[in-house]
């Protein structure tokens, strides 16, 4: 089973709690197989206590969006964090993250333009 399939299984295992978050325009953070370094960052930045998912507070969401827009050059992810639409799931896995959209009746998709490979292709 590839990593995206495993992430999907993890999300589905916690679907009810995640749905409560994402159905109101909030961002659900799903933590899946984080590295030790990622665990430390999650603890420090988000007061993470090992739970499989949590709601990103407005303050945390805005701070992350600003850091992406200003420091890391990921304007698409920054906009995704602040656009207020339903169905947003931020997945922290290993040492990275994915911006995932859930669309009822259609399933999941990674937000277009947020993958490093997409940005690299656009640069060539």
C-alpha positions as CSV (number, residue, x, y, z in Angstrom):
1,X,0.0,0.0,0.0
2,X,1.5,3.4,-1.0
3,X,1.8,6.3,1.4
4,X,-1.3,8.1,0.0
5,X,-3.4,5.1,0.5
6,X,-2.2,4.6,4.1
7,X,-2.9,8.3,4.8
8,X,-6.4,7.8,3.4
9,X,-7.0,4.8,5.7
10,X,-5.7,7.0,8.6
11,X,-8.1,9.8,7.7
12,X,-11.0,7.4,7.3
13,X,-10.3,5.9,10.7
14,X,-10.9,9.3,12.3
15,X,-13.5,10.6,9.8
16,X,-16.2,11.6,12.3
17,X,-13.9,13.9,14.3
18,X,-12.2,15.3,11.2
19,X,-15.6,15.9,9.6
20,X,-16.7,18.0,12.6
21,X,-13.7,20.3,12.0
22,X,-13.7,20.6,8.3
23,X,-17.4,21.0,7.8
24,X,-17.2,24.4,9.5
25,X,-14.5,26.0,7.3
26,X,-11.8,25.2,9.9
27,X,-8.6,23.3,9.0
28,X,-8.1,19.8,10.5
29,X,-4.5,18.8,11.1
30,X,-3.9,15.1,10.6
31,X,-0.6,13.6,11.9
32,X,0.5,10.5,10.2
33,X,3.9,8.7,10.8
34,X,5.8,11.9,11.7
35,X,9.6,11.8,12.0
36,X,11.1,12.5,15.4
37,X,12.0,16.1,14.2
38,X,8.4,16.6,13.0
39,X,7.1,15.5,16.4
40,X,9.2,18.1,18.2
41,X,8.0,20.8,15.8
42,X,4.4,19.8,16.3
43,X,4.8,19.8,20.1
44,X,6.5,23.2,20.1
45,X,4.4,25.0,17.5
46,X,1.0,23.4,18.1
47,X,1.1,22.0,21.6
48,X,0.6,18.6,20.0
49,X,0.2,15.7,22.5
50,X,0.4,12.8,20.1
51,X,-3.3,12.8,19.0
52,X,-3.9,11.6,15.4
53,X,-5.7,14.8,14.4
54,X,-6.6,18.2,15.9
55,X,-8.2,21.6,14.9
56,X,-5.8,24.3,13.7
57,X,-6.6,27.4,15.8
58,X,-7.2,30.6,13.9
59,X,-4.1,32.1,15.4
60,X,-2.0,29.0,14.4
61,X,-3.5,29.0,10.9
62,X,-2.8,32.7,10.3
63,X,0.8,32.4,11.6
64,X,1.5,29.4,9.4
65,X,0.0,31.1,6.4
66,X,2.2,34.2,7.0
67,X,5.3,32.1,7.3
68,X,4.5,30.2,4.1
69,X,3.7,33.4,2.2
70,X,6.8,35.3,3.5
71,X,9.4,32.8,4.3
72,X,9.0,29.7,2.3
73,X,7.5,31.1,-0.9
74,X,4.5,28.8,-0.9
75,X,1.7,31.3,-1.8
76,X,-0.7,28.6,-2.9
77,X,-0.6,26.8,0.5
78,X,-0.8,30.2,2.2
79,X,-4.0,31.0,0.3
80,X,-5.4,27.5,1.0
81,X,-4.9,28.0,4.7
82,X,-6.8,31.3,4.7
83,X,-9.6,30.9,2.1
84,X,-12.2,29.6,4.6
85,X,-13.7,26.8,2.5
86,X,-14.9,23.5,3.9
87,X,-13.0,20.3,3.5
88,X,-9.4,21.3,4.3
89,X,-7.0,18.8,5.9
90,X,-3.4,19.6,6.6
91,X,-1.5,16.3,6.8
92,X,1.9,16.2,8.6
93,X,3.8,13.1,7.6
94,X,7.4,12.2,8.0
95,X,9.2,15.6,7.5
96,X,6.6,17.2,5.3
97,X,3.1,18.3,4.9
98,X,0.2,18.0,2.3
99,X,-2.7,20.3,1.7
100,X,-5.6,17.9,1.2
101,X,-9.1,18.8,0.1
102,X,-12.1,16.6,0.9
103,X,-15.0,16.9,-1.5
104,X,-18.2,15.1,-0.5
105,X,-19.1,12.5,-3.1
106,X,-15.7,12.9,-4.9
107,X,-13.1,12.0,-2.3
108,X,-9.7,13.5,-1.6
109,X,-7.3,15.6,-3.7
110,X,-4.0,17.3,-3.0
111,X,-4.4,21.0,-3.5
112,X,-3.2,21.8,-7.0
113,X,0.1,23.8,-6.9
114,X,1.2,22.8,-3.4
115,X,3.5,20.0,-4.2
116,X,7.3,20.7,-4.5
117,X,7.4,18.6,-7.8
118,X,4.7,20.8,-9.3
119,X,6.6,24.0,-8.4
120,X,9.8,22.4,-9.8
121,X,8.1,21.6,-13.1
122,X,6.7,25.1,-13.4
123,X,10.2,26.5,-13.0
124,X,11.5,24.6,-16.1
